[in-house]
Amino acid sequence: MVRSRSARGLKNQTWRAQIRQLASRQHSSMDSQRAKARALEAEITALRLACIETQAPGDDDSQIRKSFQETHQSDSEEWGLSKDLRSHLGSLESELQFLSKLSGISIRNYCKNTEDLTSTEMAEKSIKKVLQKHRLSGNCHMITFQLEFQILEIQDKESLSSAITDLSIIMEPTEYSELSEFVSRAEEKRDLLMFFQSLRFFVEWCDYRKRTFKHFKEKYPEAVQLSEGASSSCMGIRNPSQPGFELVIVWKIQIDEEGKVLPKLDLLTEVPLRALELDKNGVIETAPLSFRTLLGVLGTEATLESLIKSLCTEESS
């Protein structure tokens, strides 16, 4: 009888240990899911910034504050059941994929640290001061970037204010020299929204320029010259039967002080001196102005097509 009780006691202890181990694993799994959910929410917040339409300069800070308030509020939420967590994670991942596809911006890594700066005197007045330190890396199509920024939050009984106090942007080396000056301006203004919006439109214009130049190079391989490949900002047009005569399309993509992305196309001419002497009507001299007028009437692709045909067809020869 003693042996039987001892065996049952040992068996009960084993079951209890297994139950405690299972509960510990389930708790650890739920903690991991919560951490993953919070990381996904933060990534979605960053992507939402890139999807917001251009606003007046005075509206930028309020939009950023609103977005990160949502993240802060979500951080304080707790989910009671593992099933709810899995469902929440699934919806977050779907939203993240949708926003990445919509904006063209993908966030690969993200981390956040929070530092409580509330002093004793502030606490007595029910004022809370928190510094959030964010770090993320990602890419917008072929351009990769790393961001580090800080957000200072001050909350009292009646209001919550937040502001970006520091912004550092690291870009991988690219062939796009226009980005360097733009990044410096975004850091100086601490304008995270402008960075995401302008980068997206800049990359889209670069991709359009690349596809356009590639199209004409494939269609007119002997007439079109791309000195730096399809990513070149210049396209030369030559007629093999007219050596020394060349039209050069210079296609720059500029970002102004407000972050607006503006394509700029110009026409340069390289002609022999003899041709200039024979040009009594000043056609060559006024060609750049005529080119800009034609852009406004026909658009980019039709204008380039017209130039190539006018210079390289048998009739023009």
C-alpha positions as CSV (number, residue, x, y, z in Angstrom):
1,M,0.0,0.0,0.0
2,V,2.8,2.4,0.9
3,R,4.6,1.7,-2.4
4,S,1.3,2.3,-4.4
5,R,0.8,5.7,-2.7
6,S,4.4,6.6,-3.3
7,A,4.1,5.7,-7.0
8,R,0.9,7.8,-7.3
9,G,2.6,10.7,-5.6
10,L,5.5,10.6,-7.9
11,K,3.3,10.4,-10.9
12,N,1.2,13.4,-9.7
13,Q,4.4,15.4,-9.3
14,T,5.5,14.5,-12.8
15,W,2.1,15.6,-14.2
16,R,2.4,18.9,-12.3
17,A,5.9,19.5,-13.6
18,Q,4.7,18.8,-17.2
19,I,1.7,21.2,-16.7
20,R,4.0,23.9,-15.3
21,Q,6.4,23.4,-18.3
22,L,3.5,23.6,-20.8
23,A,2.1,26.8,-19.2
24,S,5.6,28.3,-19.2
25,R,6.0,27.5,-22.9
26,Q,2.5,29.0,-23.7
27,H,3.3,32.2,-21.8
28,S,6.7,32.5,-23.6
29,S,4.9,32.0,-27.0
30,M,2.4,34.7,-26.2
31,D,5.1,37.1,-25.1
32,S,6.9,36.4,-28.4
33,Q,3.7,37.0,-30.4
34,R,3.1,40.3,-28.5
35,A,6.6,41.5,-29.3
36,K,6.1,40.6,-33.0
37,A,2.8,42.4,-33.1
38,R,4.3,45.5,-31.7
39,A,7.1,45.5,-34.2
40,L,4.7,45.0,-37.0
41,E,2.6,47.9,-35.8
42,A,5.6,50.2,-35.7
43,E,6.6,49.2,-39.2
44,I,3.0,50.0,-40.4
45,T,3.2,53.4,-38.7
46,A,6.4,54.2,-40.6
47,L,4.8,53.1,-43.9
48,R,1.7,55.1,-43.3
49,L,3.8,58.2,-43.2
50,A,4.9,57.4,-46.8
51,C,1.3,56.9,-48.0
52,I,0.0,60.3,-46.7
53,E,-0.7,62.8,-49.4
54,T,1.4,66.0,-49.5
55,Q,0.2,68.5,-46.8
56,A,0.9,72.0,-45.9
57,P,4.2,72.4,-43.9
58,G,2.3,73.3,-40.7
59,D,0.3,70.0,-40.8
60,D,3.4,67.7,-40.9
61,D,4.2,67.6,-37.2
62,S,0.5,67.0,-36.2
63,Q,0.3,64.0,-38.6
64,I,3.6,62.5,-37.3
65,R,2.4,63.1,-33.7
66,K,-0.9,61.4,-34.5
67,S,0.8,58.3,-36.1
68,F,3.2,57.7,-33.2
69,Q,0.5,58.3,-30.6
70,E,-1.3,55.3,-32.2
71,T,1.8,53.3,-31.9
72,H,2.3,54.3,-28.2
73,Q,-1.3,53.5,-27.4
74,S,-1.1,50.1,-29.1
75,D,2.0,49.3,-27.1
76,S,0.0,49.5,-23.9
77,E,-2.7,47.1,-25.1
78,E,-2.8,43.6,-23.8
79,W,-4.4,40.6,-25.5
80,G,-5.7,37.8,-23.3
81,L,-5.9,34.9,-25.6
82,S,-3.3,33.3,-28.0
83,K,-6.0,32.9,-30.6
84,D,-6.6,36.7,-30.6
85,L,-2.9,37.4,-30.9
86,R,-2.6,35.2,-33.9
87,S,-5.6,36.9,-35.5
88,H,-4.1,40.3,-34.8
89,L,-0.7,39.3,-36.2
90,G,-2.4,38.1,-39.3
91,S,-4.2,41.3,-39.9
92,L,-1.1,43.4,-39.2
93,E,1.0,41.3,-41.7
94,S,-1.7,41.8,-44.3
95,E,-1.8,45.5,-43.7
96,L,2.0,45.7,-43.8
97,Q,2.1,43.9,-47.2
98,F,-0.6,46.2,-48.6
99,L,1.2,49.4,-47.4
100,S,4.6,48.2,-48.7
101,K,3.1,47.5,-52.2
102,L,1.2,50.8,-52.2
103,S,4.1,53.0,-51.1
104,G,7.0,51.0,-52.6
105,I,8.8,51.2,-49.3
106,S,9.7,48.1,-47.4
107,I,10.8,48.1,-43.7
108,R,13.3,45.3,-43.0
109,N,14.3,45.9,-39.4
110,Y,12.9,48.1,-36.6
111,C,13.7,48.7,-32.9
112,K,12.5,51.1,-30.3
113,N,13.8,52.2,-26.9
114,T,12.0,54.4,-24.4
115,E,13.6,56.5,-21.8
116,D,11.6,58.1,-19.0
117,L,12.8,61.7,-18.4
118,T,10.1,62.6,-15.8
119,S,11.6,64.4,-12.9
120,T,10.2,64.3,-9.3
121,E,8.9,67.8,-9.7
122,M,7.2,67.0,-13.0
123,A,5.6,63.8,-11.5
124,E,4.1,65.9,-8.7
125,K,2.4,68.0,-11.3
126,S,1.2,64.9,-13.2
127,I,3.5,65.7,-16.1
128,K,5.2,62.8,-17.9
129,K,8.2,63.3,-20.2
130,V,9.3,60.4,-22.4
131,L,12.1,60.1,-25.0
132,Q,11.5,57.5,-27.8
133,K,14.5,56.3,-29.7
134,H,13.7,54.7,-33.0
135,R,15.9,52.8,-35.5
136,L,14.9,51.2,-38.7
137,S,16.2,50.1,-42.1
138,G,14.5,49.4,-45.4
139,N,14.4,50.1,-49.0
140,C,12.4,52.0,-51.6
141,H,12.8,49.8,-54.7
142,M,16.5,49.8,-55.5
143,I,17.5,52.5,-52.9
144,T,18.3,51.3,-49.3
145,F,18.3,53.5,-46.2
146,Q,18.8,53.5,-42.5
147,L,17.0,55.9,-40.1
148,E,17.6,56.9,-36.5
149,F,15.3,59.4,-34.9
150,Q,14.2,60.6,-31.5
151,I,10.7,61.7,-30.5
152,L,10.2,63.7,-27.3
153,E,6.7,63.3,-25.7
154,I,5.4,65.5,-22.9
155,Q,2.0,64.7,-21.5
156,D,0.0,66.4,-18.8
157,K,-3.6,66.1,-17.6
158,E,-5.0,68.0,-20.6
159,S,-2.7,67.4,-23.6
160,L,0.0,65.4,-25.2
161,S,2.7,67.0,-27.4
162,S,5.4,65.3,-29.3
163,A,8.2,66.4,-31.6
164,I,11.1,64.8,-33.5
165,T,14.2,66.2,-31.8
166,D,16.9,64.4,-33.9
167,L,16.9,62.7,-37.3
168,S,19.8,60.9,-38.9
169,I,19.6,59.3,-42.4
170,I,22.2,57.0,-44.0
171,M,21.8,56.2,-47.6
172,E,23.7,53.4,-49.5
173,P,25.9,54.8,-52.3
174,T,23.9,55.3,-55.5
175,E,24.3,56.9,-58.9
176,Y,21.7,59.5,-58.0
177,S,23.7,62.6,-56.9
178,E,20.4,64.6,-56.4
179,L,19.7,62.5,-53.2
180,S,22.7,63.8,-51.2
181,E,21.4,67.4,-50.9
182,F,17.9,66.3,-50.3
183,V,18.9,64.0,-47.4
184,S,20.8,66.9,-45.8
185,R,17.7,69.1,-46.0
186,A,15.5,66.4,-44.5
187,E,17.9,65.9,-41.6
188,E,18.2,69.7,-41.0
189,K,14.4,70.1,-41.0
190,R,13.9,66.8,-39.1
191,D,11.1,66.1,-41.6
192,L,10.4,62.4,-41.6
193,L,7.2,62.7,-43.7
194,M,9.0,64.7,-46.4
195,F,11.8,62.1,-46.6
196,F,9.4,59.2,-47.2
197,Q,7.1,61.0,-49.7
198,S,9.9,62.6,-51.7
199,L,12.0,59.4,-51.8
200,R,9.0,57.5,-53.2
201,F,8.3,59.9,-56.0
202,F,12.0,60.4,-56.8
203,V,12.4,56.7,-57.3
204,E,9.3,56.4,-59.4
205,W,10.6,59.2,-61.7
206,C,14.0,57.5,-61.9
207,D,12.4,54.2,-62.9
208,Y,10.3,56.0,-65.5
209,R,13.3,57.7,-67.0
210,K,15.2,54.4,-67.1
211,R,12.4,52.5,-68.8
212,T,11.9,55.4,-71.3
213,F,15.6,55.5,-72.3
214,K,15.8,51.7,-72.5
215,H,12.7,51.6,-74.8
216,F,14.2,54.1,-77.3
217,K,17.6,52.3,-77.2
218,E,16.0,49.0,-78.0
219,K,13.8,50.6,-80.8
220,Y,16.6,52.7,-82.4
221,P,19.9,50.9,-81.4
222,E,22.0,52.7,-83.9
223,A,20.7,56.2,-83.3
224,V,20.3,56.3,-79.5
225,Q,23.4,56.4,-77.3
226,L,23.4,55.9,-73.5
227,S,26.9,56.6,-72.3
228,E,26.1,55.4,-68.7
229,G,23.7,52.7,-69.6
230,A,19.9,52.7,-69.0
231,S,20.4,54.5,-65.7
232,S,22.0,57.5,-67.5
233,S,20.5,61.0,-67.1
234,C,21.5,61.8,-70.7
235,M,20.5,60.3,-74.0
236,G,22.4,61.1,-77.2
237,I,20.7,61.0,-80.7
238,R,22.9,60.6,-83.7
239,N,22.4,59.9,-87.4
240,P,25.2,57.6,-88.7
241,S,25.0,59.3,-92.1
242,Q,25.6,62.7,-90.5
243,P,28.8,62.5,-88.5
244,G,29.4,65.4,-86.0
245,F,25.7,66.2,-85.6
246,E,24.2,65.1,-82.3
247,L,21.2,66.0,-80.1
248,V,21.6,65.4,-76.3
249,I,18.6,65.0,-74.0
250,V,19.5,65.9,-70.4
251,W,16.9,64.6,-68.0
252,K,17.4,65.6,-64.4
253,I,15.1,64.8,-61.5
254,Q,15.2,67.6,-58.9
255,I,13.8,67.8,-55.4
256,D,13.0,71.4,-54.3
257,E,13.1,73.0,-50.8
258,E,9.6,71.8,-50.0
259,G,10.4,68.2,-51.1
260,K,8.5,68.3,-54.4
261,V,10.0,66.1,-57.1
262,L,10.3,67.9,-60.4
263,P,11.6,66.3,-63.6
264,K,13.5,68.7,-65.8
265,L,14.4,68.0,-69.5
266,D,16.7,70.1,-71.7
267,L,18.0,69.7,-75.2
268,L,21.7,70.3,-76.1
269,T,23.0,70.4,-79.7
270,E,26.4,69.5,-81.0
271,V,26.7,70.5,-84.6
272,P,29.7,71.2,-87.0
273,L,30.6,74.9,-87.5
274,R,29.6,74.6,-91.2
275,A,26.1,73.6,-90.2
276,L,25.8,76.7,-88.0
277,E,26.9,78.9,-90.9
278,L,24.3,77.5,-93.1
279,D,21.5,77.8,-90.5
280,K,20.2,81.2,-91.7
281,N,16.9,80.8,-89.9
282,G,18.5,80.1,-86.4
283,V,16.8,76.7,-86.1
284,I,19.7,75.2,-84.2
285,E,19.9,78.2,-81.8
286,T,16.2,78.0,-81.0
287,A,16.1,74.2,-80.7
288,P,16.2,74.1,-76.9
289,L,13.2,76.5,-76.6
290,S,11.3,74.6,-79.3
291,F,12.0,71.4,-77.4
292,R,10.5,72.6,-74.2
293,T,7.4,73.9,-76.1
294,L,7.0,70.5,-77.7
295,L,7.2,68.8,-74.3
296,G,4.3,70.8,-73.1
297,V,2.2,69.9,-76.2
298,L,3.1,66.2,-76.9
299,G,4.6,64.9,-73.6
300,T,7.9,63.3,-72.9
301,E,7.8,60.0,-75.0
302,A,6.1,61.5,-78.0
303,T,8.6,64.4,-78.1
304,L,11.6,62.1,-77.9
305,E,10.1,59.9,-80.6
306,S,9.6,63.0,-82.8
307,L,13.2,64.1,-82.4
308,I,14.7,60.7,-83.2
309,K,12.6,60.4,-86.3
310,S,13.3,63.9,-87.5
311,L,17.0,63.4,-87.2
312,C,17.4,59.8,-88.3
313,T,14.9,59.1,-91.0
314,E,15.9,58.9,-94.7
315,E,13.8,62.0,-95.5
316,S,15.7,64.2,-93.0
317,S,19.0,62.9,-94.4
